[in-house]
């Protein structure tokens, strides 16, 4: 179990220069669920839920605001690079 929790930590906050697996999944969610409204606007989801096992949640809870902020910023950055539009504020 400890190895799994360590792997999850690596997936959320990887070493420098490596894209986090969780961030990649969030980017894919935006790309896969994009709705083209017109030539200039593509709407993507703005609310994401990441489910964790109870043990992992307890371990990551003290820094959850930092993790959530980081993940939301990554989603916003990807959306800006792709020219996507959100229906509301990004929430992870």
C-alpha positions as CSV (number, residue, x, y, z in Angstrom):
1,X,0.0,0.0,0.0
2,X,2.9,2.4,0.8
3,X,4.3,1.9,-2.7
4,X,0.9,2.7,-4.2
5,X,0.6,5.9,-2.1
6,X,4.1,6.9,-3.1
7,X,3.2,6.3,-6.8
8,X,0.1,8.5,-6.3
9,X,2.2,11.3,-4.8
10,X,4.5,11.0,-7.9
11,X,1.4,11.1,-10.2
12,X,0.2,14.3,-8.5
13,X,3.5,16.1,-8.1
14,X,6.2,14.6,-10.3
15,X,9.9,15.4,-10.4
16,X,10.9,18.5,-12.3
17,X,10.6,18.1,-16.1
18,X,8.1,15.3,-16.0
19,X,4.4,15.9,-16.6
20,X,2.1,14.5,-13.9
21,X,-0.1,11.6,-14.9
22,X,-3.1,13.2,-13.2
23,X,-2.5,16.5,-15.1
24,X,-2.3,14.5,-18.4
25,X,-5.6,12.8,-17.5
26,X,-7.2,16.2,-16.8
27,X,-5.9,17.5,-20.1
28,X,-7.4,14.5,-21.9
29,X,-10.8,15.1,-20.2
30,X,-10.8,18.6,-21.6
31,X,-9.8,17.4,-25.1
32,X,-12.2,14.4,-25.2
33,X,-15.2,16.4,-23.9
34,X,-14.6,19.6,-25.9
35,X,-17.8,20.9,-27.5
36,X,-17.3,23.2,-30.6
37,X,-19.7,26.1,-30.4
38,X,-18.4,28.0,-33.4
39,X,-15.1,28.8,-35.1
40,X,-13.9,30.8,-32.2
41,X,-15.3,29.0,-29.2
42,X,-14.7,25.5,-27.9
43,X,-16.4,24.8,-24.6
44,X,-14.7,22.3,-22.2
45,X,-15.6,21.0,-18.7
46,X,-14.8,23.2,-15.7
47,X,-15.4,20.8,-12.8
48,X,-13.3,17.7,-12.2
49,X,-13.5,15.1,-9.4
50,X,-10.5,13.0,-8.4
51,X,-11.3,10.0,-6.2
52,X,-8.7,8.7,-3.8
53,X,-8.6,5.8,-1.4
54,X,-9.2,6.9,2.2
55,X,-5.5,6.3,3.2
56,X,-4.2,8.4,0.4
57,X,-6.8,11.1,1.0
58,X,-5.7,11.4,4.7
59,X,-2.1,11.6,3.7
60,X,-2.6,14.3,1.0
61,X,-5.3,16.2,2.9
62,X,-3.0,18.6,4.7
63,X,-1.7,19.9,1.4
64,X,-4.9,19.6,-0.5
65,X,-5.4,23.3,-1.2
66,X,-1.9,23.4,-2.8
67,X,-2.6,20.3,-4.9
68,X,-6.0,21.5,-6.0
69,X,-4.6,25.0,-6.9
70,X,-1.8,23.4,-8.9
71,X,-4.1,21.1,-10.8
72,X,-6.6,23.8,-11.6
73,X,-3.8,26.1,-12.8
74,X,-2.6,23.3,-15.1
75,X,-6.1,22.8,-16.6
76,X,-6.4,26.6,-17.1
77,X,-3.0,26.7,-18.8
78,X,-3.9,23.8,-21.1
79,X,-7.2,25.5,-22.0
80,X,-5.5,28.8,-22.8
81,X,-2.9,26.9,-25.0
82,X,-5.7,25.1,-26.9
83,X,-8.1,28.2,-27.1
84,X,-10.8,26.5,-25.0
85,X,-13.5,28.3,-23.0
86,X,-14.9,27.3,-19.7
87,X,-18.6,27.7,-18.7
88,X,-17.5,28.8,-15.2
89,X,-14.5,28.8,-12.8
90,X,-12.3,25.7,-12.8
91,X,-12.9,23.4,-9.8
92,X,-10.9,20.3,-9.0
